[in-house]
Amino acid sequence: MTATEPTLVVVRGNSGSGKTTAAREARRRYGRGIALLEQDHLRRIVLREHDSSHIDPVAPAFITATARTALDLGYHVILEGILHTERYAPVLHQLIENHPGPAAVFYLDVSFDETVRRHLSRAEPIPVTPDEMRTWYAHRDLLDVPGEIVIAETSTFEQTVTTILHTSGLTSAAPQTPCPRRCRHCARESDESAAAAAASEGSQLMPESVVASEVRTGGCLCGKIRFTVSGEPDYPHVCSCTHCQKRAGGPIQSGVSFPLEGLSWTGEGGEPTWFDTFPGETKRGFCAVCGSSVAAFDYGDTLIGINLSALDDQDDPRLVPVNHSFRDAAVSWMPQVPGTQHSTVS
């Protein structure tokens, strides 16, 4: 192994354990130069294959081959998913054993009752019953590799992300890919970040993750609720779940996430009025005067969901929806949103 070999990180756990959210946040904090491979996306969307051992599935080999290719091309890799040992243990063991660079394996150990609670508290709950979820659940389905780290359900979101980044060594692992090493766009972003940091010296600094990001503005229809938000937009998508249709008063709702630390409520109405969709877990923000939906927030999260229609300027390719969640729940006359994947989950 050489010092320049990329890092492989595997994050596993049952459905509802928080593995996907933690993996996405770890990738966001690292920045460019790391590939995030999600089992559900590669299996459901790319291959459209059922997760069953009775069909001799292609997904295990396909997913680990994708990870191997990304590593060979210099990307650090975060591979996340349930990744049941019954189907994935052999290929994961081979991937880890054959990788010449650092490898770290994490298992989010969450009880069945807690996975059900977390499912029901999602902003866009997956339409499955606890009985269906029980058929997926595997108690402490460890990969049994040296150094495997078990993260207990008592670990907060922040603690989990920090553990993944620090224990894996990603916090000190330099990017090795064309972006950002040889990319003029990345170089310009770096120069702008340095200039903004210098300009703000001596004043109260914004958190590092939002320094030098463009400031976006938005608000409700009547103007009582106004906000500014900074940082990289994350996962722009549209949704047709029952909650979003009721909230939007139509067959579709659009949203995008930004770092919570980059949000400021600037209007005379202050913060929006919040409705706890799931008390103590998820709340939705709207204007009490005109009724406009503005935001959504999962308690304890580091991201804030902003309605795309609440932004003053939506003309940015990074705000174009990439997924249409719960398309099957939409009215039959509405066509698929162009350019989005069709997904029954968020």
C-alpha positions as CSV (number, residue, x, y, z in Angstrom):
1,M,0.0,0.0,0.0
2,T,1.2,3.5,-0.8
3,A,0.3,6.8,0.7
4,T,-1.5,7.8,-2.5
5,E,-3.9,4.9,-2.6
6,P,-7.6,6.1,-2.2
7,T,-9.7,5.2,0.9
8,L,-12.5,2.7,0.8
9,V,-15.4,3.2,3.3
10,V,-18.3,0.8,3.7
11,V,-21.3,1.9,5.7
12,R,-23.9,-0.8,6.4
13,G,-27.0,-1.1,8.5
14,N,-30.7,-2.1,8.4
15,S,-33.3,0.1,6.7
16,G,-34.0,3.1,8.9
17,S,-30.6,3.0,10.6
18,G,-29.5,6.3,9.2
19,K,-26.7,4.9,7.0
20,T,-27.7,6.8,3.8
21,T,-28.1,10.2,5.5
22,A,-24.8,9.8,7.3
23,A,-23.0,8.6,4.2
24,R,-24.3,11.6,2.1
25,E,-23.3,14.0,4.8
26,A,-19.8,12.5,5.1
27,R,-19.4,12.9,1.3
28,R,-20.7,16.5,1.4
29,R,-18.3,17.5,4.1
30,Y,-15.3,15.9,2.3
31,G,-16.1,17.7,-1.0
32,R,-14.9,16.7,-4.5
33,G,-12.8,13.6,-5.0
34,I,-15.0,11.0,-3.3
35,A,-17.6,8.8,-4.9
36,L,-20.8,7.9,-3.0
37,L,-22.2,4.6,-4.1
38,E,-25.7,3.8,-2.8
39,Q,-26.9,0.2,-3.0
40,D,-30.5,1.2,-3.5
41,H,-29.7,3.5,-6.4
42,L,-27.5,1.0,-8.2
43,R,-29.8,-1.9,-7.6
44,R,-33.2,-0.3,-8.0
45,I,-32.6,2.5,-10.5
46,V,-29.6,1.4,-12.6
47,L,-30.3,-2.4,-12.7
48,R,-34.0,-2.4,-11.6
49,E,-33.3,-5.8,-9.9
50,H,-35.1,-7.3,-6.9
51,D,-33.0,-7.9,-3.9
52,S,-33.4,-11.7,-3.6
53,S,-30.9,-14.6,-3.3
54,H,-33.3,-16.9,-5.2
55,I,-32.5,-15.2,-8.6
56,D,-28.7,-15.3,-8.4
57,P,-28.7,-11.5,-8.5
58,V,-26.3,-9.4,-10.5
59,A,-26.3,-6.4,-8.1
60,P,-23.6,-7.6,-5.6
61,A,-21.0,-8.1,-8.3
62,F,-22.1,-4.9,-10.2
63,I,-21.9,-2.7,-7.1
64,T,-18.5,-3.9,-5.9
65,A,-17.1,-3.7,-9.5
66,T,-18.3,-0.1,-9.6
67,A,-16.6,0.6,-6.4
68,R,-13.4,-1.1,-7.6
69,T,-13.5,1.0,-10.8
70,A,-13.9,4.2,-8.9
71,L,-11.0,3.3,-6.6
72,D,-8.8,2.4,-9.5
73,L,-9.5,5.8,-11.0
74,G,-8.3,7.6,-7.8
75,Y,-11.6,8.2,-6.1
76,H,-12.1,7.7,-2.4
77,V,-15.3,5.6,-2.1
78,I,-18.1,5.5,0.4
79,L,-20.3,2.4,-0.3
80,E,-23.5,2.3,1.7
81,G,-26.5,0.1,1.9
82,I,-28.1,-2.7,3.8
83,L,-25.7,-5.1,2.0
84,H,-27.0,-8.3,3.6
85,T,-24.2,-10.7,4.3
86,E,-26.2,-13.5,2.8
87,R,-25.7,-12.0,-0.6
88,Y,-22.9,-9.4,-0.2
89,A,-20.4,-10.9,2.2
90,P,-18.2,-12.7,-0.4
91,V,-17.9,-9.8,-2.8
92,L,-17.4,-7.3,0.0
93,H,-14.7,-9.4,1.6
94,Q,-13.0,-9.7,-1.8
95,L,-13.3,-5.9,-2.4
96,I,-11.7,-5.1,0.9
97,E,-9.0,-7.7,0.9
98,N,-7.9,-6.8,-2.7
99,H,-7.9,-3.1,-2.0
100,P,-4.3,-1.9,-1.5
101,G,-5.3,1.3,0.3
102,P,-7.0,2.1,3.6
103,A,-10.4,0.5,4.2
104,A,-12.9,1.1,7.0
105,V,-16.1,-0.7,7.7
106,F,-19.0,0.7,9.8
107,Y,-22.2,-1.0,10.9
108,L,-25.0,1.1,12.3
109,D,-26.5,-1.1,15.0
110,V,-30.2,0.0,15.4
111,S,-33.0,-2.0,17.0
112,F,-36.0,-3.0,14.9
113,D,-38.4,-0.7,17.0
114,E,-36.1,2.2,16.4
115,T,-35.9,1.6,12.6
116,V,-39.7,1.7,12.5
117,R,-39.8,4.9,14.5
118,R,-37.2,6.5,12.2
119,H,-39.1,5.4,9.1
120,L,-42.3,6.9,10.3
121,S,-40.5,10.2,11.2
122,R,-39.1,10.7,7.7
123,A,-40.2,13.8,5.8
124,E,-41.3,11.4,3.0
125,P,-42.2,8.1,4.7
126,I,-41.7,5.0,2.6
127,P,-45.1,3.3,2.1
128,V,-44.4,0.0,3.9
129,T,-45.8,-1.6,7.0
130,P,-43.8,-2.6,10.1
131,D,-44.5,-6.2,9.1
132,E,-42.9,-5.7,5.8
133,M,-39.9,-4.0,7.4
134,R,-39.5,-6.9,9.8
135,T,-38.9,-9.2,6.8
136,W,-35.9,-7.0,5.8
137,Y,-34.5,-6.7,9.3
138,A,-31.3,-8.6,10.2
139,H,-30.0,-8.4,13.8
140,R,-26.4,-7.4,14.0
141,D,-25.6,-8.5,10.4
142,L,-21.9,-7.8,10.8
143,L,-19.5,-8.3,8.0
144,D,-17.0,-9.8,10.4
145,V,-13.8,-8.2,9.0
146,P,-10.9,-6.9,11.1
147,G,-11.5,-3.5,12.6
148,E,-15.2,-3.4,11.8
149,I,-16.7,-0.5,13.8
150,V,-20.2,-0.9,15.3
151,I,-22.0,2.4,15.9
152,A,-24.8,2.2,18.5
153,E,-28.2,3.7,18.0
154,T,-27.5,6.1,20.8
155,S,-24.9,7.8,18.6
156,T,-26.2,11.2,17.4
157,F,-26.2,12.1,13.7
158,E,-23.2,14.4,14.2
159,Q,-21.3,11.8,16.2
160,T,-21.9,9.2,13.5
161,V,-20.7,11.4,10.7
162,T,-17.7,12.5,12.7
163,T,-16.8,8.9,13.5
164,I,-17.0,7.9,9.9
165,L,-14.8,10.8,8.7
166,H,-12.2,10.6,11.4
167,T,-11.9,6.9,11.9
168,S,-11.6,6.2,8.2
169,G,-8.9,8.8,7.8
170,L,-10.9,10.8,5.2
171,T,-10.3,14.0,7.2
172,S,-6.7,13.9,6.3
173,A,-6.9,12.1,2.9
174,A,-6.2,14.4,0.0
175,P,-8.3,14.2,-3.2
176,Q,-6.6,12.5,-6.1
177,T,-9.1,13.0,-8.9
178,P,-9.2,15.6,-11.8
179,C,-11.8,17.5,-9.9
180,P,-10.5,19.3,-7.8
181,R,-6.8,18.7,-8.6
182,R,-6.7,19.7,-12.3
183,C,-10.0,21.5,-12.8
184,R,-10.0,25.2,-13.6
185,H,-13.5,25.5,-12.2
186,C,-12.4,24.0,-8.9
187,A,-9.4,26.3,-8.9
188,R,-11.6,29.3,-9.4
189,E,-13.8,28.2,-6.5
190,S,-10.8,27.7,-4.3
191,D,-9.5,31.2,-5.2
192,E,-12.9,32.7,-4.5
193,S,-13.1,30.9,-1.1
194,A,-9.7,32.3,-0.2
195,A,-10.6,35.8,-1.2
196,A,-13.9,35.6,0.8
197,A,-12.1,34.3,3.8
198,A,-9.6,37.1,3.6
199,A,-12.3,39.7,3.2
200,S,-14.1,38.4,6.2
201,E,-11.1,38.5,8.5
202,G,-11.7,40.5,11.6
203,S,-15.4,40.0,11.4
204,Q,-17.7,37.2,12.5
205,L,-16.9,34.4,10.1
206,M,-19.5,32.1,8.6
207,P,-19.0,28.3,9.1
208,E,-16.4,26.9,6.7
209,S,-18.9,24.9,4.7
210,V,-20.7,28.1,3.6
211,V,-17.8,30.5,3.2
212,A,-17.7,32.0,-0.3
213,S,-20.9,30.3,-1.4
214,E,-23.4,32.5,-3.3
215,V,-26.1,33.8,-1.1
216,R,-29.6,32.9,-2.3
217,T,-32.7,34.7,-1.3
218,G,-36.3,33.7,-1.2
219,G,-39.6,34.0,0.7
220,C,-43.3,33.5,0.7
221,L,-46.0,35.0,-1.6
222,C,-46.9,38.0,0.7
223,G,-43.3,38.8,1.6
224,K,-43.7,38.5,5.4
225,I,-41.3,35.5,5.4
226,R,-38.0,36.1,3.8
227,F,-34.7,34.3,4.0
228,T,-31.1,34.0,2.8
229,V,-29.4,30.7,2.4
230,S,-25.8,29.8,1.5
231,G,-23.9,26.6,0.7
232,E,-24.0,23.9,-1.9
233,P,-27.5,22.8,-2.9
234,D,-28.1,19.1,-2.1
235,Y,-30.5,16.6,-3.8
236,P,-33.0,18.8,-5.6
237,H,-36.1,16.6,-6.2
238,V,-39.9,16.6,-6.6
239,C,-42.2,14.5,-4.6
240,S,-45.8,13.2,-5.0
241,C,-46.2,11.5,-1.6
242,T,-49.5,12.2,0.2
243,H,-47.9,14.6,2.7
244,C,-46.3,16.7,-0.1
245,Q,-49.5,16.8,-2.1
246,K,-51.5,18.0,0.9
247,R,-48.9,20.5,1.8
248,A,-48.6,21.9,-1.8
249,G,-52.3,21.7,-2.6
250,G,-51.3,20.0,-5.9
251,P,-49.9,16.8,-7.3
252,I,-46.3,17.7,-6.8
253,Q,-43.9,19.5,-4.4
254,S,-40.3,20.5,-5.2
255,G,-37.5,21.0,-2.7
256,V,-33.7,21.2,-2.2
257,S,-31.5,21.1,0.9
258,F,-28.9,23.5,2.1
259,P,-26.7,23.6,5.1
260,L,-28.7,24.7,8.1
261,E,-25.8,26.9,9.3
262,G,-26.1,29.0,6.2
263,L,-29.8,29.9,6.7
264,S,-31.0,33.2,8.0
265,W,-34.7,34.4,8.4
266,T,-34.6,38.0,7.3
267,G,-38.3,39.1,6.8
268,E,-40.4,41.1,9.2
269,G,-42.3,37.9,10.0
270,G,-39.2,36.2,11.3
271,E,-39.3,32.4,11.1
272,P,-42.2,30.7,9.4
273,T,-44.9,29.1,11.4
274,W,-44.0,25.4,12.0
275,F,-46.2,22.5,11.8
276,D,-44.9,19.2,13.3
277,T,-45.7,16.6,10.7
278,F,-44.3,14.1,13.1
279,P,-44.0,15.7,16.6
280,G,-40.5,16.0,17.7
281,E,-39.1,14.6,14.5
282,T,-40.1,16.6,11.4
283,K,-41.6,20.0,11.0
284,R,-42.8,22.0,8.0
285,G,-42.6,25.8,7.7
286,F,-45.2,28.0,6.1
287,C,-46.3,31.6,6.2
288,A,-49.2,32.2,8.6
289,V,-50.5,35.1,6.5
290,C,-50.5,33.8,2.9
291,G,-50.1,30.1,3.6
292,S,-47.0,29.6,1.3
293,S,-45.0,26.5,2.1
294,V,-41.4,27.5,2.6
295,A,-39.3,24.9,4.3
296,A,-39.0,21.5,6.0
297,F,-36.7,20.3,8.7
298,D,-35.8,17.0,10.4
299,Y,-34.9,17.7,14.1
300,G,-31.2,17.1,14.6
301,D,-30.3,17.3,11.0
302,T,-27.6,19.6,9.6
303,L,-29.6,20.4,6.4
304,I,-32.7,22.5,5.9
305,G,-35.1,21.7,3.1
306,I,-36.2,24.7,1.1
307,N,-39.1,24.7,-1.4
308,L,-37.7,25.4,-4.8
309,S,-40.6,27.7,-5.5
310,A,-39.7,29.8,-2.5
311,L,-36.4,30.8,-4.0
312,D,-36.3,34.1,-5.9
313,D,-34.0,32.7,-8.6
314,Q,-34.3,29.0,-9.6
315,D,-32.3,29.4,-12.8
316,D,-29.3,27.2,-11.8
317,P,-28.5,23.7,-13.2
318,R,-27.8,22.6,-9.6
319,L,-31.4,23.2,-8.7
320,V,-32.9,21.0,-11.5
321,P,-34.7,18.0,-9.9
322,V,-32.9,14.7,-10.2
323,N,-35.6,12.4,-8.8
324,H,-39.3,12.2,-8.7
325,S,-40.3,10.5,-5.5
326,F,-43.6,8.6,-5.1
327,R,-44.4,9.1,-8.8
328,D,-47.0,6.3,-8.5
329,A,-49.0,8.3,-5.9
330,A,-49.4,11.2,-8.3
331,V,-52.5,11.9,-10.3
332,S,-52.6,9.7,-13.5
333,W,-52.7,12.7,-15.9
334,M,-49.4,14.2,-14.7
335,P,-46.4,13.2,-16.9
336,Q,-43.0,12.2,-15.5
337,V,-40.9,15.3,-14.6
338,P,-38.3,15.5,-17.4
339,G,-34.8,14.4,-16.5
340,T,-35.7,12.7,-13.2
341,Q,-35.5,9.2,-12.1
342,H,-38.7,7.4,-11.3
343,S,-38.6,6.3,-7.6
344,T,-41.2,5.0,-5.2
345,V,-39.1,6.3,-2.3
346,S,-37.2,9.5,-1.5
